[in-house]
């Protein structure tokens, strides 16, 4: 793993546990074992790091989803598959969705980070609309908004109450 990748991984862990303000370049440098100035070499500003982090997170998440029609052709419900990724983040990783956390903070984020968070939600809504469409949903755009809203909210409630059963109860028909 390169130093840049290690910095992004360390930053992702910190943000997913406590939001955008939960890390500093000095903390990341200590964690990765480099000087703080070296962090600036890879990311001139915290906004640059945050934007790259959200961009990378979005790309990796969408890549892990695949195409809704292909999932359906394999006999899988794409909405259930999408839900399982959120559940895995909550139960296995014990973390919130990075862009969900950043989205809650969007008013205080630098513009370039906010744009990447918008990209996450826009692309997820597009994917979910296609997934609901292949499932025969009459209003796939509305269903997409309801799905992502329910999952983000279910994660927040479950994490706050430290009880995954709330997530399972909220998504019972989706998993």
CORNORTA-V961689 format. One record per residue. N is the residue number from 1. NEAR is the number of other C-alpha atoms within 10 Angstrom. Layout:
# CORNORTA-V961689
n->N near->NEAR
n->N near->NEAR
This chain:
# CORNORTA-V961689
n->1 near->7
n->2 near->7
n->3 near->15
n->4 near->16
n->5 near->13
n->6 near->16
n->7 near->24
n->8 near->22
n->9 near->16
n->10 near->17
n->11 near->24
n->12 near->21
n->13 near->18
n->14 near->20
n->15 near->23
n->16 near->21
n->17 near->16
n->18 near->16
n->19 near->21
n->20 near->23
n->21 near->13
n->22 near->13
n->23 near->17
n->24 near->13
n->25 near->20
n->26 near->15
n->27 near->15
n->28 near->21
n->29 near->20
n->30 near->11
n->31 near->13
n->32 near->18
n->33 near->12
n->34 near->14
n->35 near->13
n->36 near->15
n->37 near->13
n->38 near->15
n->39 near->21
n->40 near->15
n->41 near->10
n->42 near->14
n->43 near->19
n->44 near->12
n->45 near->13
n->46 near->18
n->47 near->17
n->48 near->15
n->49 near->22
n->50 near->25
n->51 near->22
n->52 near->17
n->53 near->23
n->54 near->25
n->55 near->19
n->56 near->15
n->57 near->20
n->58 near->21
n->59 near->13
n->60 near->11
n->61 near->15
n->62 near->15
n->63 near->10
n->64 near->12
n->65 near->15
n->66 near->14
n->67 near->15
n->68 near->24
n->69 near->17
n->70 near->12
n->71 near->17
n->72 near->15
n->73 near->12
n->74 near->10
n->75 near->9
n->76 near->13
n->77 near->19
n->78 near->27
n->79 near->21
n->80 near->15
n->81 near->18
n->82 near->25
n->83 near->18
n->84 near->15
n->85 near->16
n->86 near->21
n->87 near->23
n->88 near->12
n->89 near->16
n->90 near->20
n->91 near->17
n->92 near->10
n->93 near->12
n->94 near->15
n->95 near->21
n->96 near->24
n->97 near->21
n->98 near->24
n->99 near->27
n->100 near->22
n->101 near->19
n->102 near->25
n->103 near->20
n->104 near->11
n->105 near->14
n->106 near->18
n->107 near->10
n->108 near->13
n->109 near->19
n->110 near->14
n->111 near->13
n->112 near->16
n->113 near->26
n->114 near->22
n->115 near->15
n->116 near->23
n->117 near->26
n->118 near->17
n->119 near->17
n->120 near->24
n->121 near->17
n->122 near->12
n->123 near->14
n->124 near->20
n->125 near->21
n->126 near->15
n->127 near->22
n->128 near->25
n->129 near->23
n->130 near->20
n->131 near->26
n->132 near->22
n->133 near->18
n->134 near->18
n->135 near->16
n->136 near->10
n->137 near->15
n->138 near->10
n->139 near->11
n->140 near->20
n->141 near->19
n->142 near->14
n->143 near->18
n->144 near->23
n->145 near->16
n->146 near->13
n->147 near->21
n->148 near->19
n->149 near->13
n->150 near->16
n->151 near->20
n->152 near->17
n->153 near->15
n->154 near->23
n->155 near->27
n->156 near->20
n->157 near->16
n->158 near->19
n->159 near->18
n->160 near->10
n->161 near->11
n->162 near->11
n->163 near->13
n->164 near->18
n->165 near->13
n->166 near->17
n->167 near->24
n->168 near->16
n->169 near->11
n->170 near->17
n->171 near->18
n->172 near->11
n->173 near->8
n->174 near->16
n->175 near->14
